[in-house]
Amino acid sequence: METYYNPMDLDKFGDIGKNAPELWKKFSEWYGEVFKEGALTAREKSLIALAVAHAIQCPYCIDAYAQDCLEKGSNKDQMTEAVHVAGAIRGGASLVHGVQMRNVVEKLSM
């Protein structure tokens, strides 16, 4: 099935650096450092990345980090729970902005 997001485009990610090689090099170095083992394991970081990928709705990231999570030993239950955490935070963020709406309505209704 043809979609707006072509899964094969993920393989072309590095092409974005062709016209800005120094910026790409700096991004790649930083990105690599971020995902190294540290206070969080590489597996934990991959689960976080998967959850964020869902929150920002990046299909390329979802594909990449679903695979990465599996490679790092996560299972479908853990990955699904991470996605639910992202959904809860995203939903809560939408709802808490309802306070702003209520403030405007109350101000205009005076």
N, CA, C and O atoms as CSV, one atom per row, in Angstrom:
chain,resi,resn,atom,element,x,y,z
A,1,MET,N,N,0.837,-1.177,0.000
A,1,MET,CA,C,0.000,0.000,0.000
A,1,MET,C,C,0.884,1.244,0.000
A,1,MET,O,O,1.844,1.334,0.766
A,2,GLU,N,N,0.563,2.175,-0.841
A,2,GLU,CA,C,1.327,3.405,-0.925
A,2,GLU,C,C,0.848,4.381,0.150
A,2,GLU,O,O,-0.352,4.556,0.358
A,3,THR,N,N,1.799,5.006,0.822
A,3,THR,CA,C,1.470,5.982,1.854
A,3,THR,C,C,2.317,7.224,1.640
A,3,THR,O,O,3.258,7.232,0.846
A,4,TYR,N,N,1.956,8.284,2.375
A,4,TYR,CA,C,2.731,9.515,2.298
A,4,TYR,C,C,4.155,9.271,2.795
A,4,TYR,O,O,5.117,9.793,2.232
A,5,TYR,N,N,4.276,8.479,3.846
A,5,TYR,CA,C,5.585,8.143,4.393
A,5,TYR,C,C,6.056,6.850,3.777
A,5,TYR,O,O,5.442,5.802,3.978
A,6,ASN,N,N,7.122,6.911,3.041
A,6,ASN,CA,C,7.682,5.728,2.404
A,6,ASN,C,C,8.696,5.104,3.356
A,6,ASN,O,O,9.719,5.724,3.646
A,7,PRO,N,N,8.438,3.890,3.849
A,7,PRO,CA,C,9.379,3.257,4.775
A,7,PRO,C,C,10.806,3.185,4.236
A,7,PRO,O,O,11.760,3.181,5.015
A,8,MET,N,N,10.960,3.129,2.933
A,8,MET,CA,C,12.304,3.069,2.336
A,8,MET,C,C,13.061,4.387,2.524
A,8,MET,O,O,14.289,4.416,2.437
A,9,ASP,N,N,12.333,5.470,2.780
A,9,ASP,CA,C,12.993,6.756,2.972
A,9,ASP,C,C,13.844,6.786,4.240
A,9,ASP,O,O,14.785,7.574,4.331
A,10,LEU,N,N,13.526,5.947,5.209
A,10,LEU,CA,C,14.329,5.897,6.432
A,10,LEU,C,C,15.785,5.586,6.104
A,10,LEU,O,O,16.699,6.085,6.761
A,11,ASP,N,N,15.993,4.761,5.085
A,11,ASP,CA,C,17.357,4.418,4.667
A,11,ASP,C,C,18.098,5.618,4.070
A,11,ASP,O,O,19.321,5.588,3.936
A,12,LYS,N,N,17.364,6.663,3.715
A,12,LYS,CA,C,17.964,7.856,3.106
A,12,LYS,C,C,18.214,8.962,4.124
A,12,LYS,O,O,18.566,10.080,3.749
A,13,PHE,N,N,18.036,8.662,5.403
A,13,PHE,CA,C,18.153,9.684,6.445
A,13,PHE,C,C,19.477,10.436,6.357
A,13,PHE,O,O,19.501,11.659,6.494
A,14,GLY,N,N,20.551,9.740,6.135
A,14,GLY,CA,C,21.866,10.370,6.044
A,14,GLY,C,C,22.011,11.343,4.895
A,14,GLY,O,O,22.894,12.200,4.917
A,15,ASP,N,N,21.152,11.222,3.883
A,15,ASP,CA,C,21.214,12.137,2.740
A,15,ASP,C,C,20.963,13.588,3.142
A,15,ASP,O,O,21.372,14.511,2.436
A,16,ILE,N,N,20.293,13.788,4.273
A,16,ILE,CA,C,19.979,15.147,4.708
A,16,ILE,C,C,21.270,15.936,4.993
A,16,ILE,O,O,21.256,17.166,5.032
A,17,GLY,N,N,22.364,15.223,5.187
A,17,GLY,CA,C,23.639,15.881,5.443
A,17,GLY,C,C,24.445,16.221,4.212
A,17,GLY,O,O,25.503,16.840,4.327
A,18,LYS,N,N,23.983,15.840,3.048
A,18,LYS,CA,C,24.764,16.063,1.827
A,18,LYS,C,C,25.080,17.530,1.571
A,18,LYS,O,O,26.172,17.850,1.101
A,19,ASN,N,N,24.161,18.410,1.868
A,19,ASN,CA,C,24.401,19.830,1.596
A,19,ASN,C,C,24.787,20.608,2.841
A,19,ASN,O,O,24.959,21.826,2.797
A,20,ALA,N,N,24.922,19.897,3.948
A,20,ALA,CA,C,25.352,20.529,5.204
A,20,ALA,C,C,26.136,19.488,6.002
A,20,ALA,O,O,25.722,19.099,7.094
A,21,PRO,N,N,27.264,19.039,5.457
A,21,PRO,CA,C,27.984,17.924,6.077
A,21,PRO,C,C,28.478,18.194,7.496
A,21,PRO,O,O,28.488,17.283,8.325
A,22,GLU,N,N,28.878,19.400,7.785
A,22,GLU,CA,C,29.363,19.704,9.135
A,22,GLU,C,C,28.230,19.644,10.158
A,22,GLU,O,O,28.406,19.135,11.264
A,23,LEU,N,N,27.066,20.171,9.775
A,23,LEU,CA,C,25.913,20.100,10.676
A,23,LEU,C,C,25.491,18.656,10.886
A,23,LEU,O,O,25.176,18.261,12.008
A,24,TRP,N,N,25.481,17.860,9.814
A,24,TRP,CA,C,25.125,16.457,9.921
A,24,TRP,C,C,26.110,15.716,10.820
A,24,TRP,O,O,25.711,14.886,11.637
A,25,LYS,N,N,27.396,16.020,10.665
A,25,LYS,CA,C,28.426,15.379,11.491
A,25,LYS,C,C,28.188,15.699,12.963
A,25,LYS,O,O,28.252,14.806,13.808
A,26,LYS,N,N,27.918,16.952,13.273
A,26,LYS,CA,C,27.677,17.349,14.664
A,26,LYS,C,C,26.416,16.686,15.214
A,26,LYS,O,O,26.409,16.202,16.346
A,27,PHE,N,N,25.352,16.665,14.414
A,27,PHE,CA,C,24.123,16.003,14.851
A,27,PHE,C,C,24.391,14.523,15.108
A,27,PHE,O,O,23.985,13.990,16.141
A,28,SER,N,N,25.062,13.865,14.191
A,28,SER,CA,C,25.320,12.425,14.308
A,28,SER,C,C,26.157,12.101,15.535
A,28,SER,O,O,25.901,11.115,16.227
A,29,GLU,N,N,27.159,12.936,15.805
A,29,GLU,CA,C,27.993,12.723,16.996
A,29,GLU,C,C,27.164,12.891,18.267
A,29,GLU,O,O,27.234,12.065,19.177
A,30,TRP,N,N,26.385,13.956,18.319
A,30,TRP,CA,C,25.540,14.214,19.483
A,30,TRP,C,C,24.525,13.093,19.670
A,30,TRP,O,O,24.348,12.593,20.780
A,31,TYR,N,N,23.864,12.701,18.594
A,31,TYR,CA,C,22.862,11.640,18.621
A,31,TYR,C,C,23.475,10.340,19.145
A,31,TYR,O,O,22.885,9.645,19.973
A,32,GLY,N,N,24.648,10.037,18.653
A,32,GLY,CA,C,25.350,8.835,19.108
A,32,GLY,C,C,25.665,8.875,20.594
A,32,GLY,O,O,25.520,7.871,21.290
A,33,GLU,N,N,26.090,10.020,21.074
A,33,GLU,CA,C,26.385,10.181,22.504
A,33,GLU,C,C,25.131,10.036,23.354
A,33,GLU,O,O,25.159,9.412,24.414
A,34,VAL,N,N,24.034,10.616,22.884
A,34,VAL,CA,C,22.771,10.553,23.626
A,34,VAL,C,C,22.354,9.106,23.866
A,34,VAL,O,O,21.862,8.786,24.948
A,35,PHE,N,N,22.536,8.240,22.903
A,35,PHE,CA,C,22.049,6.874,23.002
A,35,PHE,C,C,23.057,5.884,23.582
A,35,PHE,O,O,22.787,4.684,23.626
A,36,LYS,N,N,24.214,6.371,24.027
A,36,LYS,CA,C,25.169,5.492,24.706
A,36,LYS,C,C,24.653,5.157,26.102
A,36,LYS,O,O,23.879,5.906,26.699
A,37,GLU,N,N,25.104,4.011,26.602
A,37,GLU,CA,C,24.774,3.637,27.982
A,37,GLU,C,C,25.245,4.733,28.922
A,37,GLU,O,O,26.329,5.290,28.744
A,38,GLY,N,N,24.452,5.035,29.896
A,38,GLY,CA,C,24.794,6.046,30.903
A,38,GLY,C,C,23.978,5.761,32.140
A,38,GLY,O,O,23.907,4.616,32.585
A,39,ALA,N,N,23.361,6.778,32.701
A,39,ALA,CA,C,22.475,6.577,33.840
A,39,ALA,C,C,21.286,5.713,33.428
A,39,ALA,O,O,20.710,5.005,34.254
A,40,LEU,N,N,20.924,5.774,32.146
A,40,LEU,CA,C,19.900,4.905,31.575
A,40,LEU,C,C,20.564,3.883,30.676
A,40,LEU,O,O,21.566,4.175,30.024
A,41,THR,N,N,20.003,2.680,30.643
A,41,THR,CA,C,20.537,1.666,29.733
A,41,THR,C,C,20.126,2.011,28.306
A,41,THR,O,O,19.207,2.799,28.081
A,42,ALA,N,N,20.814,1.413,27.359
A,42,ALA,CA,C,20.459,1.605,25.951
A,42,ALA,C,C,19.035,1.110,25.704
A,42,ALA,O,O,18.317,1.698,24.896
A,43,ARG,N,N,18.618,0.054,26.376
A,43,ARG,CA,C,17.257,-0.475,26.242
A,43,ARG,C,C,16.235,0.525,26.755
A,43,ARG,O,O,15.207,0.741,26.115
A,44,GLU,N,N,16.505,1.135,27.900
A,44,GLU,CA,C,15.596,2.145,28.447
A,44,GLU,C,C,15.498,3.349,27.516
A,44,GLU,O,O,14.410,3.877,27.289
A,45,LYS,N,N,16.622,3.775,26.986
A,45,LYS,CA,C,16.621,4.912,26.069
A,45,LYS,C,C,15.831,4.597,24.806
A,45,LYS,O,O,15.149,5.466,24.262
A,46,SER,N,N,15.922,3.368,24.343
A,46,SER,CA,C,15.182,2.966,23.161
A,46,SER,C,C,13.677,2.975,23.432
A,46,SER,O,O,12.901,3.384,22.568
A,47,LEU,N,N,13.255,2.531,24.618
A,47,LEU,CA,C,11.835,2.579,24.979
A,47,LEU,C,C,11.338,4.020,25.073
A,47,LEU,O,O,10.223,4.328,24.652
A,48,ILE,N,N,12.171,4.898,25.626
A,48,ILE,CA,C,11.809,6.320,25.685
A,48,ILE,C,C,11.660,6.863,24.261
A,48,ILE,O,O,10.699,7.570,23.957
A,49,ALA,N,N,12.604,6.533,23.404
A,49,ALA,CA,C,12.559,7.003,22.013
A,49,ALA,C,C,11.303,6.490,21.311
A,49,ALA,O,O,10.681,7.220,20.540
A,50,LEU,N,N,10.931,5.247,21.573
A,50,LEU,CA,C,9.718,4.703,20.969
A,50,LEU,C,C,8.482,5.467,21.443
A,50,LEU,O,O,7.597,5.788,20.650
A,51,ALA,N,N,8.432,5.753,22.740
A,51,ALA,CA,C,7.294,6.499,23.286
A,51,ALA,C,C,7.235,7.910,22.695
A,51,ALA,O,O,6.163,8.373,22.306
A,52,VAL,N,N,8.364,8.584,22.628
A,52,VAL,CA,C,8.410,9.935,22.055
A,52,VAL,C,C,8.024,9.895,20.580
A,52,VAL,O,O,7.318,10.779,20.096
A,53,ALA,N,N,8.483,8.879,19.873
A,53,ALA,CA,C,8.139,8.739,18.452
A,53,ALA,C,C,6.625,8.699,18.264
A,53,ALA,O,O,6.096,9.262,17.305
A,54,HIS,N,N,5.939,8.039,19.173
A,54,HIS,CA,C,4.482,7.997,19.094
A,54,HIS,C,C,3.878,9.345,19.463
A,54,HIS,O,O,2.910,9.783,18.841
A,55,ALA,N,N,4.440,10.001,20.466
A,55,ALA,CA,C,3.901,11.295,20.896
A,55,ALA,C,C,4.037,12.348,19.798
A,55,ALA,O,O,3.147,13.180,19.617
A,56,ILE,N,N,5.151,12.311,19.068
A,56,ILE,CA,C,5.345,13.289,17.990
A,56,ILE,C,C,4.861,12.759,16.651
A,56,ILE,O,O,4.898,13.468,15.645
A,57,GLN,N,N,4.411,11.522,16.641
A,57,GLN,CA,C,3.825,10.864,15.474
A,57,GLN,C,C,4.770,10.814,14.273
A,57,GLN,O,O,4.411,11.207,13.163
A,58,CYS,N,N,5.971,10.326,14.520
A,58,CYS,CA,C,6.956,10.167,13.448
A,58,CYS,C,C,6.997,8.698,13.029
A,58,CYS,O,O,7.556,7.872,13.750
A,59,PRO,N,N,6.414,8.357,11.873
A,59,PRO,CA,C,6.389,6.952,11.471
A,59,PRO,C,C,7.779,6.366,11.251
A,59,PRO,O,O,7.999,5.179,11.495
A,60,TYR,N,N,8.709,7.182,10.796
A,60,TYR,CA,C,10.070,6.689,10.607
A,60,TYR,C,C,10.684,6.292,11.945
A,60,TYR,O,O,11.320,5.245,12.062
A,61,CYS,N,N,10.485,7.141,12.952
A,61,CYS,CA,C,11.015,6.862,14.288
A,61,CYS,C,C,10.317,5.658,14.910
A,61,CYS,O,O,10.951,4.847,15.586
A,62,ILE,N,N,9.022,5.544,14.683
A,62,ILE,CA,C,8.285,4.390,15.212
A,62,ILE,C,C,8.875,3.109,14.646
A,62,ILE,O,O,9.151,2.165,15.386
A,63,ASP,N,N,9.069,3.079,13.332
A,63,ASP,CA,C,9.656,1.892,12.700
A,63,ASP,C,C,11.045,1.607,13.260
A,63,ASP,O,O,11.350,0.477,13.642
A,64,ALA,N,N,11.878,2.635,13.305
A,64,ALA,CA,C,13.265,2.450,13.737
A,64,ALA,C,C,13.353,2.005,15.197
A,64,ALA,O,O,14.129,1.108,15.527
A,65,TYR,N,N,12.567,2.624,16.066
A,65,TYR,CA,C,12.692,2.295,17.487
A,65,TYR,C,C,11.891,1.083,17.900
A,65,TYR,O,O,12.188,0.488,18.936
A,66,ALA,N,N,10.879,0.687,17.128
A,66,ALA,CA,C,10.231,-0.604,17.382
A,66,ALA,C,C,11.255,-1.713,17.138
A,66,ALA,O,O,11.378,-2.646,17.933
A,67,GLN,N,N,11.979,-1.599,16.041
A,67,GLN,CA,C,13.015,-2.585,15.735
A,67,GLN,C,C,14.137,-2.522,16.764
A,67,GLN,O,O,14.604,-3.558,17.236
A,68,ASP,N,N,14.573,-1.311,17.114
A,68,ASP,CA,C,15.663,-1.147,18.073
A,68,ASP,C,C,15.283,-1.713,19.444
A,68,ASP,O,O,16.101,-2.355,20.102
A,69,CYS,N,N,14.042,-1.473,19.867
A,69,CYS,CA,C,13.585,-2.015,21.152
A,69,CYS,C,C,13.672,-3.539,21.158
A,69,CYS,O,O,14.146,-4.138,22.124
A,70,LEU,N,N,13.214,-4.155,20.083
A,70,LEU,CA,C,13.284,-5.613,20.000
A,70,LEU,C,C,14.734,-6.090,20.047
A,70,LEU,O,O,15.059,-7.050,20.745
A,71,GLU,N,N,15.596,-5.412,19.297
A,71,GLU,CA,C,17.014,-5.796,19.268
A,71,GLU,C,C,17.674,-5.641,20.632
A,71,GLU,O,O,18.625,-6.356,20.947
A,72,LYS,N,N,17.175,-4.713,21.442
A,72,LYS,CA,C,17.763,-4.467,22.756
A,72,LYS,C,C,17.069,-5.260,23.870
A,72,LYS,O,O,17.358,-5.057,25.049
A,73,GLY,N,N,16.163,-6.156,23.499
A,73,GLY,CA,C,15.581,-7.078,24.457
A,73,GLY,C,C,14.229,-6.699,25.022
A,73,GLY,O,O,13.732,-7.380,25.919
A,74,SER,N,N,13.616,-5.636,24.530
A,74,SER,CA,C,12.278,-5.292,25.000
A,74,SER,C,C,11.273,-6.226,24.345
A,74,SER,O,O,11.511,-6.754,23.259
A,75,ASN,N,N,10.141,-6.421,25.023
A,75,ASN,CA,C,9.092,-7.248,24.443
A,75,ASN,C,C,7.884,-6.378,24.100
A,75,ASN,O,O,7.843,-5.190,24.420
A,76,LYS,N,N,6.910,-6.993,23.444
A,76,LYS,CA,C,5.749,-6.248,22.975
A,76,LYS,C,C,4.973,-5.617,24.133
A,76,LYS,O,O,4.457,-4.508,23.993
A,77,ASP,N,N,4.885,-6.310,25.279
A,77,ASP,CA,C,4.178,-5.744,26.430
A,77,ASP,C,C,4.858,-4.467,26.928
A,77,ASP,O,O,4.182,-3.479,27.215
A,78,GLN,N,N,6.178,-4.479,27.031
A,78,GLN,CA,C,6.924,-3.295,27.477
A,78,GLN,C,C,6.784,-2.151,26.488
A,78,GLN,O,O,6.603,-0.997,26.877
A,79,MET,N,N,6.869,-2.477,25.218
A,79,MET,CA,C,6.761,-1.455,24.186
A,79,MET,C,C,5.358,-0.850,24.172
A,79,MET,O,O,5.201,0.362,24.024
A,80,THR,N,N,4.352,-1.690,24.324
A,80,THR,CA,C,2.977,-1.203,24.350
A,80,THR,C,C,2.748,-0.309,25.561
A,80,THR,O,O,2.087,0.724,25.455
A,81,GLU,N,N,3.287,-0.697,26.703
A,81,GLU,CA,C,3.143,0.129,27.903
A,81,GLU,C,C,3.826,1.476,27.722
A,81,GLU,O,O,3.298,2.498,28.160
A,82,ALA,N,N,4.990,1.495,27.084
A,82,ALA,CA,C,5.685,2.760,26.820
A,82,ALA,C,C,4.831,3.665,25.937
A,82,ALA,O,O,4.785,4.877,26.150
A,83,VAL,N,N,4.157,3.085,24.948
A,83,VAL,CA,C,3.293,3.863,24.067
A,83,VAL,C,C,2.105,4.420,24.855
A,83,VAL,O,O,1.680,5.552,24.625
A,84,HIS,N,N,1.576,3.627,25.779
A,84,HIS,CA,C,0.469,4.106,26.608
A,84,HIS,C,C,0.914,5.254,27.520
A,84,HIS,O,O,0.154,6.194,27.751
A,85,VAL,N,N,2.133,5.176,28.033
A,85,VAL,CA,C,2.657,6.280,28.848
A,85,VAL,C,C,2.714,7.554,28.006
A,85,VAL,O,O,2.299,8.619,28.462
A,86,ALA,N,N,3.221,7.446,26.792
A,86,ALA,CA,C,3.286,8.615,25.902
A,86,ALA,C,C,1.894,9.161,25.628
A,86,ALA,O,O,1.686,10.374,25.628
A,87,GLY,N,N,0.936,8.261,25.394
A,87,GLY,CA,C,-0.436,8.689,25.138
A,87,GLY,C,C,-1.046,9.397,26.338
A,87,GLY,O,O,-1.756,10.390,26.182
A,88,ALA,N,N,-0.770,8.889,27.532
A,88,ALA,CA,C,-1.307,9.511,28.743
A,88,ALA,C,C,-0.720,10.898,28.951
A,88,ALA,O,O,-1.443,11.827,29.312
A,89,ILE,N,N,0.566,11.048,28.732
A,89,ILE,CA,C,1.205,12.361,28.883
A,89,ILE,C,C,0.675,13.320,27.824
A,89,ILE,O,O,0.371,14.475,28.123
A,90,ARG,N,N,0.565,12.845,26.598
A,90,ARG,CA,C,0.051,13.716,25.530
A,90,ARG,C,C,-1.395,14.124,25.809
A,90,ARG,O,O,-1.765,15.284,25.626
A,91,GLY,N,N,-2.209,13.162,26.252
A,91,GLY,CA,C,-3.597,13.471,26.581
A,91,GLY,C,C,-3.694,14.434,27.748
A,91,GLY,O,O,-4.491,15.372,27.724
A,92,GLY,N,N,-2.882,14.204,28.771
A,92,GLY,CA,C,-2.885,15.098,29.928
A,92,GLY,C,C,-2.449,16.501,29.560
A,92,GLY,O,O,-2.987,17.481,30.076
A,93,ALA,N,N,-1.480,16.599,28.672
A,93,ALA,CA,C,-1.015,17.919,28.234
A,93,ALA,C,C,-2.127,18.661,27.499
A,93,ALA,O,O,-2.273,19.874,27.651
A,94,SER,N,N,-2.905,17.939,26.707
A,94,SER,CA,C,-4.038,18.577,26.031
A,94,SER,C,C,-5.064,19.041,27.050
A,94,SER,O,O,-5.568,20.161,26.958
A,95,LEU,N,N,-5.376,18.199,28.014
A,95,LEU,CA,C,-6.388,18.539,29.012
A,95,LEU,C,C,-5.961,19.697,29.906
A,95,LEU,O,O,-6.776,20.565,30.219
A,96,VAL,N,N,-4.699,19.724,30.320
A,96,VAL,CA,C,-4.258,20.796,31.208
A,96,VAL,C,C,-4.324,22.150,30.519
A,96,VAL,O,O,-4.472,23.177,31.182
A,97,HIS,N,N,-4.214,22.160,29.192
A,97,HIS,CA,C,-4.370,23.415,28.461
A,97,HIS,C,C,-5.829,23.890,28.479
A,97,HIS,O,O,-6.130,25.028,28.118
A,98,GLY,N,N,-6.718,23.003,28.903
A,98,GLY,CA,C,-8.097,23.405,29.104
A,98,GLY,C,C,-8.228,24.480,30.164
A,98,GLY,O,O,-9.193,25.243,30.155
A,99,VAL,N,N,-7.271,24.552,31.076
A,99,VAL,CA,C,-7.262,25.621,32.082
A,99,VAL,C,C,-7.119,26.967,31.383
A,99,VAL,O,O,-7.775,27.939,31.758
A,100,GLN,N,N,-6.264,27.024,30.374
A,100,GLN,CA,C,-6.095,28.260,29.613
A,100,GLN,C,C,-7.401,28.639,28.941
A,100,GLN,O,O,-7.798,29.804,28.962
A,101,MET,N,N,-8.074,27.660,28.342
A,101,MET,CA,C,-9.360,27.912,27.708
A,101,MET,C,C,-10.355,28.445,28.725
A,101,MET,O,O,-11.068,29.411,28.449
A,102,ARG,N,N,-10.409,27.832,29.882
A,102,ARG,CA,C,-11.350,28.244,30.921
A,102,ARG,C,C,-11.041,29.670,31.393
A,102,ARG,O,O,-11.955,30.455,31.645
A,103,ASN,N,N,-9.763,29.998,31.510
A,103,ASN,CA,C,-9.376,31.357,31.908
A,103,ASN,C,C,-9.877,32.388,30.892
A,103,ASN,O,O,-10.396,33.436,31.274
A,104,VAL,N,N,-9.720,32.089,29.601
A,104,VAL,CA,C,-10.166,33.006,28.558
A,104,VAL,C,C,-11.690,33.136,28.586
A,104,VAL,O,O,-12.226,34.241,28.493
A,105,VAL,N,N,-12.378,32.013,28.714
A,105,VAL,CA,C,-13.850,32.044,28.744
A,105,VAL,C,C,-14.342,32.845,29.949
A,105,VAL,O,O,-15.267,33.650,29.837
A,106,GLU,N,N,-13.719,32.616,31.090
A,106,GLU,CA,C,-14.135,33.343,32.293
A,106,GLU,C,C,-13.870,34.844,32.152
A,106,GLU,O,O,-14.676,35.667,32.588
A,107,LYS,N,N,-12.745,35.189,31.546
A,107,LYS,CA,C,-12.411,36.605,31.340
A,107,LYS,C,C,-13.406,37.258,30.383
A,107,LYS,O,O,-13.865,38.374,30.629
A,108,LEU,N,N,-13.737,36.572,29.306
A,108,LEU,CA,C,-14.640,37.128,28.302
A,108,LEU,C,C,-16.100,37.114,28.761
A,108,LEU,O,O,-16.921,37.884,28.261
A,109,SER,N,N,-16.411,36.254,29.695
A,109,SER,CA,C,-17.790,36.144,30.179
A,109,SER,C,C,-18.118,37.110,31.300
A,109,SER,O,O,-19.261,37.159,31.756
A,110,MET,N,N,-17.145,37.876,31.749
A,110,MET,CA,C,-17.360,38.796,32.868
A,110,MET,C,C,-18.282,39.912,32.503
A,110,MET,O,O,-18.567,40.774,33.334
